[in-house]
Amino acid sequence: MKKILLRTFSVFMAVVLLFAQTQSLTAKTVDFNIPSVDVSVFSLDEAALDIAMQELNQLENYLSQNEGTSYNDLLLAGSDLIINVSDSSSPMGMMQEGEAPLGIPAFLWGCVLGWVGLLVVYIVTDNDKAQVKKALTGCLVGTGVTIAIYVVYAVWLVSESETLYY
């Protein structure tokens, strides 16, 4: 019985391979109409950049004239120079203290990816103990759920095998 199934499967796979080769040889090229792209969007407009950076330039000039002034001093004074400025030490979306690694909660890293997710959290957060603990909890929960699913599946297989007649 095993030999018959193996031979049937082999013949089927050979037919599929022959069909795929035939289709790839007879396929025609498809012309895609790609819309034109306005190249001026990608050019740098220095005047617009200077206007957008004007507030930051004013703050920089003020700080260079008044050495020793900090962000907190300007915040307490209610200065208009820092209205749209943040004191974030993590520029351009980089992770801050206590944030989720790469924007994904540490629990999910551990739960979905297991020990690999735990390693990613450990490396990305530079051994932030709270985040690593959450990833470890997720890893343990994910492992427990996986084991539970396998146990239920094994019990189901055993119960089904008892109803088969030979």
Residue, then its C-alpha position, 0 to 999 in steps of 0.5 A: m500500500k505504501k509503495i502504491l501511494l508513493r508511486t502515485f504521489s511521484v507521478f502526480m508531482a511529475v505532472v505538476l512539474l511538467f505543467a508548471q514548466t509548460q506554463s512558464l515557457t508559454a507565458k507572455t510578458v505583461d506590460f504594466n502601465i506605471p504612472s509617471v512620478d513627479v520628480s520635483v517632489f524629491s528635490l530639496d527646497e531650501a527656502a521651505l526648509d529654512i522656514a520650517m527650521q526658523e523656530l529651532n534656529q531662534l532657540e539655538n541663537y538664544l541658547s548660544q547667547n545665554e550660556g548655562t540656560s537649560y530646557n527646564d529654565l525656559l519651561l519654568a519661564g514659560s518661553d515661547l521658544i520651546i512651544n513645539v520643542s520636546d526635551s526627549s533624549s531619544p530622537m526620531g522615534m528611538m526607544q525611551e526608558g520603559e517603552a516597548p521594544l520596537g513598538i511591540p509589547a515585551f510580553l508578545w515578543g516572548c509569547v509569540l517568538g519564545w526564547v528568540g523574542l526573549l533574546v531580542v528584548y534583552i538585546v534591544t532594551d539593553n537588559d531592562k529588567a522589567q521588559v525582560k521579565k515581561a518577555l520571560t512571562g510571555c515566553l512561559v505563557g506561550t510555552g504553556v499554551t503550546i504544551a496544553i494544545y499538544v496534550v489536548y491533541a494527543v488525547w484526542l488522537v488516542s480517543e479516536s484511535e480506540t474507535l477505529y476497527y482493523 
